[in-house]
Amino acid sequence: MKKGNWRDRGRDRRRLGYRSDWQRDNARHRTQEQRYGSSEAGPSYRDRTPESRPISNSAASSSSSSAAPELPGFYFDAEKNRYFRLLPGHNNCNPLTRGLLQEREQEKHRARMITEDERPRKKAPRAGLNSALLLQKRHLGLLPGNSYSRLIHEMKVSGMRRHRLEVQSSDSSSPNTDNFRLIVGDSACERVFTVNDVSHGGCKYGIMNFRGCSRGSLSVEMCDNLYFTNRKVNSICWASVTHSDSHVLLCLVGMAETPGCVSLLPASLFSNSNPDQPGMLCSFKISTAWSCAWCLNPQADKTFSTGLSRRVIVTDAVTGRRQTYGIGSDVLAQQFALRAPVLFNGCRSGEIFSIDLRQKGRRDHSWKACRFYQDSAITSVRILQDENYLLAADMIGEIKLWDVRVTKPVQKYEGHHNQHAYLPLHVNEPEGLLMAVGQDCYTRLWSLADGQLLRTIPSPHPAGKDMIPSVVFSSQLGGSRGLPGLLMAVRHDLYYFPYNSDYQEGGGVVAEVAC
């Protein structure tokens, strides 16, 4: 056998077409240079992939931050298109913390939405969305009833514009500077119970009287008497003792040496102009009540419930008799059914259960008529007119519609934002709407029937943990002559969102306060 050397082996490999790795890479590199030009310049714009093409300045600000990879210890500035170092967040003098940067982005988004909402809407929110065309399609059978109802409400809700209620005080030297904490309307939405924070601590509460007219104007008159307390108000509901919404049920949390209690206050107590006696005024020694509810069923007349830590207390407001139910968790939300004396409860553990007041004397948990669970603490429960269905919201932002007969959710409402706050739900079945204010301070309105998100309303003020708006919605805001609309209280301001877009032409907003 002929013994060859390394030169002969190299010539044989080249003759047979063998190439080493570095030769193959070098050949591929020369091919790219011939196709694109210089290797330093890279591919031309035409031959680049869409991901590698440069984007315009207008799109860069919106997509750069999401496309840029996240680097530990750095943040990406979309406007300057570069990274900046993040310093430890515990330094109070450091302006560059991740939380502060997120707040800045959220505030920019809120400001953009406020600007869009203030622009006059000359066109419908969706192409082809007008009442005449929708009604015509409905009559021709081209539009199902559910879609027609949802589109009509979407059109009306999209047309709501913000109007500020100018509160005028009889004492112009001391304007209202106390922030609204909570507002709750009565069944006719002619009166709204308000709770305001006081700068020196504690809170004050009273009643505002609303009067609306068919042209859309709304007049507001504050009550003569405002009551102050150094205790925190946990829950409020209207109570019908002598007549419809004659009283207010108030849950006060104890502070320091002042114990907590549940007070039943007559609404006439807040007006000096009423010469009659204020009516029954009661105070019950029930401390640290998280929630309360008043029963309107005749079988449990003048009965109210309070949800406490690991128990529920049902009390007769006239005799003072109590029935206590032991629970394994804190009861944060309650509501009575109307057709039967059944109380629905939502717990911190995520459990939702009902109590039938007609079944008394049972020691075990067999008095729970039905029970089901969500994944987090329940913040609100609302029973629909068809009492087979119940709405529940929790502290992870989930809102579900439950069929209590089969204890299964039948509808889900996406978009609500909550992490740990006690946020209520608002339902208006005549208008087919579900409303909730999120912890991000946005008010969202859904179609009750199909769960479609119809409108997201930003807060008129910058978002904050203590600046979450409180809202009231009614089909007749201000009484029988009023129009559908949303009332929003945030900081020390009141805002009105009416259905009709010609609100300013039909008369302004009048607010009178006598303190």
Disulfide bonds with the S-S distance in Angstrom:
none
